[in-house]
Amino acid sequence: TPIYYVNAAPHIGHAYTSVACDAACRFAKLDGRRALLATGTDEHGEKVEESAARAGEAPLELATRVSEEFRELALSYSVEFDAFTRTTSAQHKKVVRELWETLAARDAIYLGTYEGWYCVRDECFYSDSELVDGKAPTGAEVEWRAKEPSYFFRLSAYRDQLVDLISSDAMRVLPSSR
């Protein structure tokens, strides 16, 4: 499933997504394929901070309460997830730290800057050409952010390997329209 934001209570769209993913996972298992249904909650970001302030709660309090609502929603629809991860959990932090250290040791990440139109709701930067009537393509408000530091993955270092894998059909990009 997507990893759900805890900035608001779950709704029918979340239930639909969880049930659809559960059905796909169950079908894959019945078809003899290995499958894992992982879900959970993303408990970081400006949306969470803003929602917590509006609710008069600390961000972690809000995250804990709403994360449990997402878990209960999935269970109420008999969604059989194999893993439910909270981004604030010790296990998640440990795995992310190990991945970060591995990528840094391989020089696969670097510190750069982002500059552009940012949408808090979408948690996304947009270029001038992507804006529609001065708003994000989703209709949400944007604000200009100048030179915000951010880490980037050095994808260009893997270009030749990726081209070879895709060209040989060892790896596929889906949907094929991409």
N, C-alpha and C positions, 0 to 999 in steps of 0.2 A: 504494500500500500504506500501511498505517500507517507511522509513523516508529518504528522499533523501539528500545526501551530496551536499553542495553548492560549492565544490571545482572546479566544471566545469559546463558549460552550459548543460541543458537537451538535450537528444538525443532520437532517436526512441525507444530505449530500455525502457526509462522512460515512454514514451507515451504508449507503449504496456502494461507495468505493470499497469499503472493507468487505462487504458481502461479495462483490464482483471479484475481488482479488482472492478471496477464500475459495470461491467456486473454481476459478482458474487453477489455483494451487491443488485443490482436491482432484480436479480432472487430470492434471499432469501426473499426480501420484497414481491414480487409477490406470493411467496410460503407461505406467512403468517407468516414468521419468523421475529423477531426483528433483524435489521441489521444496522450497522453504518459504514460509509466509512470515515475513518480518514487518513489524509495524512499530509505532511508538510516537513520541511527541518531541518536537523541537521547542526547547524552552529558553531560547535566547533571542535577542534582537529588539529593535526599537518598538515593534508592535507589542511585544510582551510587556516591555517596560511601560509603555503608554497605557495599556489595558489594566495593568496592576495599579497604576496611579489613579485611574478613573474608579477602580473598585476599592481603593483605599487599602490595598494589600501590598506586601513586599512581593517582588517578582517571583521569588521561589515559592511563596505561599500560594500565589495564583497558579503557578505551574503545577504544584503538587495537587491542588484541588482539581484543576481541569484535566490534568493527565489521568487521574483516576476516573473521571467522567468518560474519557475516551476508552479506557480499558473496560469499564462497565458496559459501554455501548457495544463494543465488539462482542463481549461475552453474552449480552442479552440477545444478540442475533446469531449465537452459536458459531461465531467466527473462531476457527481453530488456528490461532497464530502460534508459530514456533518460537518467536522472540518478540518481546515488547520492550523497546529501549527508550529510556528517557535520556536526553542529551545532558542532563545534570547528574546522571548516575556515575558512581565511581568507576564502574566497568567501562562505560562509554568514554570517560575522560582518559582512562588508561590506554584504551585502544587507539584513540585519536592521538595521544601523546606519542605512542610507539610509531604510528604511521607518519606523523610529522617529523620525528627524528630520522626515520628511514629516508623520507623524501629529502630532508635537509642534507643528510650525509651523501646522498647521490646528486646533490645540486639540482634537484628537480623542482625546487620552488625558489622564488626570489621575491624580494620586497620591491614593490613599485607603487604607483599611485593611480587612483581613479579620479576622473573629473567628468562631471556631466550632470544630467538631470536624474535625480533619484526619487523613487517612489517608496515610501515607508510601507504602505500596504502590500505592495508587490515584492518588496525587498529586492529591488532591481534597478540598475542604471539603464537609462534609455538615451539613445542618440537623438539629435535634432530631427532626423528623418523618420524616427519611429513615433514621435509625438503626434497626437491627433488633436487639433484645436488647442494646443498648449497643455495637453494632458497625456498621461500614459495610455497606451493602446487599450488598457482595461477600463479607462475612464476615470482612473484615480488621479488625485493631485500629485504633482511633482515639485521638487525644489532643487535649486542649483547647489551642487556640492563641488567645491573647488579643492583639488589636490588632496583627496583623502587617501592615507596610506593603506595598502592592501597587499596581501601575498598572492602570488600567481603561480600556477603550475606551468612548467616549461614544456608545454606540449610539442613545440617545434623540435625538440631534441628527439622525439619519437616518430617524427613524420615518416621517414623511410620505412620503418618497421610497420607502421600502421597501413601505409599504402600497400606494402607487400601482403599483409594479412588480409586486407579487404580485396585486393586484386585476385588473390588465390582462393577466395571464398572461405578461408579459414576463419574469418570473422565477417559478420554482416552488420550493416547499418540499417536499422529499421525505424520507421517505415521506409520502404524503398524510395519514396519521394525525397528523402534526405540525401 
